[in-house]
Amino acid sequence: MSRKQGNEKVAVGLIQMSAGKDPKANLAKAEAKILAAARNGAQIVCLQELFRSRYFPQSEDAKNFTLAEPIPGPTTDSLSRLAKEREIVIIASLFERRSAGIYHNSAVVIDADGSILGKYRKMHIPDDPGYYEKFYFTPGDLGFPSFDTRYAKIGVLVCWDQWFPEAARLTSLSGAQILFYPTAIGWLSREPRPVAKAQRSAWELIQRAHAVANGLYVAAVNRVGREGKITFWGNSFVAAPSGEIMTRGSGDREEVLLVRCDLGKIDETRQNWPFLRDRRIDAYGALTARFLDEPPRRKSRKARP
């Protein structure tokens, strides 16, 4: 079945859940929630970051590398069967074992026929208290692609990528209509409440800004529950191309969120707010610099005779 062109609506499901210590149990719970989303009409379903396990990068422990698996592998095999059976697209965030000593934080896109369309490897790798991902993950090397699924053309970025407008812009330029962010973010136990609230507000604000700046839908799915020193704050949401919040999850409960995205709104929004048209691509070369230590030099003009 090929995707129709026009102003069709696409039903997006987000699986916000807690994670236990047993990867098999986490997979079984995720599959049950995917089925629930499909029964409610979801066509594209996204799971949270590293859904098969607890968020292990809170510490640097080589034993956690046993959680990694190849792609394709056991988890993608199971999810592919489910996708084919229910004719849904599934976005799954996995700890990818690429080879001995090379691991990635990856997101796999499985189409509605059960085939793996491709994967995205997390490009921006954090190294903060409680988020020691550089110990585990090699930075991505697949760029910022979009995937032409049966129901929509989608892009996938992962968690820390959320804070970088360059990543959202490049994914948008590759054709994405809906940008998904599998996520694992929360509060450290020692953080003052006002600081924590401001952080969550900024997290939502930056992603809503990506929706506005690029004229596309943004869907962020986060986990819930206390794991170690982090309380994950949930609040999964979908933002329209206008930045409006279409649905939002709670801060502490497992939920299956469902929202219908009208792809026709993308053209409408970009016609009214033609940011992509008015970009000065001839003037942005300096963006590839780490920092502008000196003002860029202007080209000298020849004196007129």
C-alpha positions as CSV (number, residue, x, y, z in Angstrom):
1,M,0.0,0.0,0.0
2,S,1.6,3.3,-1.0
3,R,1.1,6.6,0.8
4,K,-1.5,8.8,-0.6
5,Q,-0.7,12.4,-1.5
6,G,-2.8,15.3,-0.2
7,N,-4.1,16.6,3.1
8,E,-4.4,13.2,4.8
9,K,-4.3,12.9,8.6
10,V,-1.8,10.6,10.2
11,A,-2.5,9.1,13.6
12,V,0.6,9.2,15.8
13,G,1.0,7.2,19.0
14,L,3.6,7.9,21.7
15,I,4.4,5.2,24.3
16,Q,5.3,6.8,27.6
17,M,6.3,4.1,30.1
18,S,8.6,3.2,33.0
19,A,11.4,0.6,32.7
20,G,12.3,-2.3,34.9
21,K,15.5,-4.3,35.2
22,D,14.5,-7.1,32.8
23,P,14.9,-6.2,29.1
24,K,12.6,-9.0,28.0
25,A,9.8,-7.7,30.3
26,N,10.3,-4.1,29.0
27,L,10.0,-5.3,25.4
28,A,6.9,-7.3,26.2
29,K,5.3,-4.3,28.0
30,A,6.3,-2.0,25.0
31,E,4.7,-4.4,22.6
32,A,1.5,-4.6,24.6
33,K,1.3,-0.8,24.6
34,I,2.0,-0.7,20.8
35,L,-0.9,-3.0,20.3
36,A,-3.1,-0.8,22.4
37,A,-2.1,2.2,20.3
38,A,-2.8,0.3,17.1
39,R,-6.2,-0.8,18.3
40,N,-7.0,2.9,18.9
41,G,-6.0,3.7,15.3
42,A,-2.3,4.7,15.6
43,Q,-0.4,4.4,12.3
44,I,3.0,5.6,13.5
45,V,4.1,4.6,17.0
46,C,7.2,5.9,18.8
47,L,8.9,4.4,21.8
48,Q,11.1,6.3,24.3
49,E,14.9,6.3,24.2
50,L,16.6,3.0,25.1
51,F,13.2,1.5,26.1
52,R,14.5,-2.0,26.6
53,S,16.4,-1.1,29.7
54,R,16.7,1.3,32.5
55,Y,18.7,4.4,31.7
56,F,22.1,2.8,32.3
57,P,24.4,5.8,31.4
58,Q,23.9,7.2,34.9
59,S,27.3,5.4,35.6
60,E,30.3,4.2,33.7
61,D,30.1,0.4,34.0
62,A,31.5,-1.9,31.3
63,K,28.9,-4.6,32.3
64,N,26.2,-2.5,30.7
65,F,27.6,-3.3,27.2
66,T,25.9,-6.6,27.5
67,L,22.6,-4.8,26.9
68,A,23.7,-3.9,23.4
69,E,22.4,-5.9,20.3
70,P,22.9,-5.8,16.6
71,I,20.5,-4.2,14.1
72,P,18.8,-6.1,12.7
73,G,18.6,-8.3,15.8
74,P,16.2,-10.0,18.2
75,T,14.3,-6.8,19.1
76,T,13.9,-5.5,15.6
77,D,12.8,-9.0,14.5
78,S,10.1,-9.0,17.1
79,L,9.0,-5.4,16.4
80,S,9.0,-6.1,12.6
81,R,6.6,-9.0,13.1
82,L,4.3,-6.7,15.1
83,A,4.5,-3.9,12.6
84,K,3.6,-6.2,9.7
85,E,0.8,-7.8,11.6
86,R,-0.8,-4.5,12.6
87,E,0.3,-2.5,9.5
88,I,1.9,0.2,11.6
89,V,5.2,2.1,11.5
90,I,7.3,1.6,14.7
91,I,10.2,3.8,15.8
92,A,12.4,2.0,18.3
93,S,15.4,3.4,20.2
94,L,18.1,0.7,20.8
95,F,21.6,0.3,22.2
96,E,23.2,-0.8,18.9
97,R,26.3,-3.1,18.9
98,R,27.9,-2.3,15.6
99,S,31.1,-4.3,16.1
100,A,33.5,-5.0,18.9
101,G,34.2,-1.7,20.7
102,I,31.8,0.4,18.6
103,Y,28.3,1.0,20.0
104,H,25.7,3.6,19.1
105,N,22.5,5.0,20.6
106,S,20.3,4.3,17.6
107,A,16.7,4.7,16.5
108,V,15.3,2.2,14.0
109,V,12.4,2.9,11.7
110,I,10.3,-0.1,10.8
111,D,7.7,0.4,8.0
112,A,4.1,-0.9,8.0
113,D,5.2,-4.0,6.0
114,G,7.7,-5.0,8.7
115,S,10.8,-4.0,6.7
116,I,13.5,-1.9,8.3
117,L,13.6,1.4,6.4
118,G,16.7,2.6,8.1
119,K,18.2,3.9,11.3
120,Y,19.4,7.1,12.8
121,R,22.5,7.1,15.1
122,K,22.5,9.8,17.8
123,M,24.8,12.6,16.7
124,H,25.1,14.7,19.9
125,I,26.4,12.6,22.8
126,P,26.2,14.2,26.3
127,D,28.6,13.8,29.2
128,D,26.9,15.4,32.2
129,P,26.3,14.2,35.8
130,G,24.0,11.3,35.5
131,Y,24.2,11.2,31.7
132,Y,27.6,9.7,30.9
133,E,26.8,8.7,27.4
134,K,30.3,9.3,25.9
135,F,31.5,6.2,27.8
136,Y,29.1,4.0,25.8
137,F,28.1,5.6,22.5
138,T,30.1,6.5,19.4
139,P,28.7,9.6,17.7
140,G,26.5,8.9,14.8
141,D,27.8,8.8,11.2
142,L,24.5,8.6,9.2
143,G,23.7,12.3,9.1
144,F,20.2,13.6,9.5
145,P,18.0,11.5,7.1
146,S,14.2,11.3,6.6
147,F,12.4,8.1,6.1
148,D,9.5,7.8,3.6
149,T,7.1,5.5,5.5
150,R,3.7,4.3,4.4
151,Y,1.9,7.1,6.2
152,A,4.3,10.1,6.3
153,K,7.9,11.1,5.7
154,I,9.4,11.2,9.1
155,G,12.7,12.2,10.8
156,V,14.1,10.8,14.0
157,L,16.6,12.5,16.4
158,V,17.4,11.3,19.9
159,C,17.2,13.1,23.3
160,W,20.2,15.4,23.5
161,D,19.8,16.2,19.8
162,Q,16.7,18.1,21.0
163,W,18.7,21.1,22.0
164,F,20.4,21.7,18.6
165,P,18.4,23.7,16.0
166,E,20.9,22.6,13.4
167,A,19.8,19.0,13.7
168,A,16.1,19.9,13.4
169,R,16.8,22.1,10.4
170,L,18.8,19.5,8.5
171,T,16.2,16.8,9.2
172,S,13.5,19.2,8.0
173,L,15.5,20.0,4.8
174,S,15.7,16.3,4.1
175,G,11.9,16.2,3.8
176,A,10.6,15.3,7.2
177,Q,6.9,16.1,7.9
178,I,7.0,14.8,11.5
179,L,10.1,14.9,13.7
180,F,10.3,12.3,16.5
181,Y,12.5,12.6,19.6
182,P,12.8,9.4,21.6
183,T,13.9,10.7,25.0
184,A,15.2,9.9,28.5
185,I,15.3,13.1,30.5
186,G,14.5,14.0,34.1
187,W,15.5,15.6,37.3
188,L,18.5,14.7,39.5
189,S,17.5,14.1,43.1
190,R,19.5,17.1,44.4
191,E,18.2,19.7,41.9
192,P,16.3,22.6,43.5
193,R,12.6,22.5,42.4
194,P,12.7,25.9,40.7
195,V,15.7,24.9,38.6
196,A,14.1,21.6,37.7
197,K,10.9,23.3,36.6
198,A,12.8,25.8,34.5
199,Q,14.7,22.9,32.8
200,R,11.6,21.1,31.9
201,S,10.0,24.3,30.5
202,A,13.1,25.0,28.4
203,W,13.0,21.4,27.1
204,E,9.5,21.8,25.8
205,L,10.1,25.3,24.6
206,I,13.1,24.5,22.4
207,Q,11.3,21.7,20.7
208,R,8.2,23.7,20.1
209,A,10.5,26.3,18.5
210,H,11.8,23.6,16.1
211,A,8.2,23.0,15.0
212,V,7.7,26.7,14.3
213,A,11.0,27.4,12.7
214,N,10.7,24.4,10.3
215,G,7.0,24.2,9.8
216,L,6.5,20.6,10.8
217,Y,5.1,18.4,13.6
218,V,7.4,17.6,16.5
219,A,6.7,14.5,18.7
220,A,8.8,13.9,21.9
221,V,8.3,10.8,23.9
222,N,9.9,10.5,27.4
223,R,10.0,7.9,30.1
224,V,8.6,8.1,33.6
225,G,9.6,6.8,37.0
226,R,12.5,6.9,39.4
227,E,15.7,5.2,38.2
228,G,18.8,5.7,40.4
229,K,19.2,9.4,41.0
230,I,17.0,10.5,38.2
231,T,13.2,11.0,38.2
232,F,12.1,11.0,34.6
233,W,9.5,13.7,34.1
234,G,7.4,12.2,31.3
235,N,5.4,15.1,29.7
236,S,5.6,13.5,26.2
237,F,3.9,15.8,23.7
238,V,3.1,16.5,20.1
239,A,3.5,20.1,18.8
240,A,1.8,21.3,15.6
241,P,3.7,23.3,12.9
242,S,2.4,26.5,14.7
243,G,4.1,25.4,17.9
244,E,0.7,24.6,19.6
245,I,0.7,21.6,21.9
246,M,-1.8,19.1,20.6
247,T,-1.4,16.5,23.3
248,R,0.7,16.2,26.5
249,G,1.3,13.3,28.8
250,S,1.4,13.4,32.6
251,G,4.6,13.8,34.6
252,D,4.5,10.5,36.4
253,R,2.1,7.9,34.7
254,E,2.5,5.4,32.0
255,E,0.3,6.5,29.0
256,V,-0.4,5.8,25.4
257,L,-0.9,9.1,23.7
258,L,-2.7,9.4,20.4
259,V,-3.0,12.5,18.1
260,R,-3.9,13.0,14.4
261,C,-1.6,15.2,12.4
262,D,-2.9,16.8,9.3
263,L,0.0,16.9,6.9
264,G,-1.8,19.5,4.8
265,K,-1.0,22.0,7.7
266,I,2.6,21.8,6.8
267,D,2.2,23.4,3.4
268,E,-0.3,25.9,4.8
269,T,2.1,26.9,7.6
270,R,5.1,27.2,5.4
271,Q,3.2,29.4,2.9
272,N,2.2,31.7,5.7
273,W,5.5,31.6,7.5
274,P,8.1,31.1,4.6
275,F,11.1,30.8,6.8
276,L,12.7,28.2,4.6
277,R,12.2,30.4,1.5
278,D,13.8,33.4,3.2
279,R,16.9,31.7,4.6
280,R,20.2,33.4,3.6
281,I,22.1,30.2,2.8
282,D,24.8,32.3,1.2
283,A,25.6,33.9,4.6
284,Y,25.7,31.0,6.9
285,G,29.1,29.5,6.2
286,A,30.4,30.6,9.6
287,L,28.0,28.1,11.3
288,T,30.6,25.4,10.7
289,A,33.1,27.2,13.0
290,R,33.3,26.1,16.7
291,F,33.3,29.7,17.8
292,L,33.9,33.1,16.1
293,D,37.0,34.3,17.8
294,E,37.3,37.2,15.4
295,P,34.6,39.0,13.3
296,P,34.5,37.5,9.8
297,R,36.4,39.6,7.3
298,R,34.5,41.3,4.6
299,K,35.8,40.9,1.1
300,S,37.6,44.1,0.0
301,R,36.1,46.0,-2.9
302,K,38.3,47.3,-5.6
303,A,38.4,51.1,-5.8
304,R,36.7,52.6,-8.8
305,P,38.9,54.4,-11.3
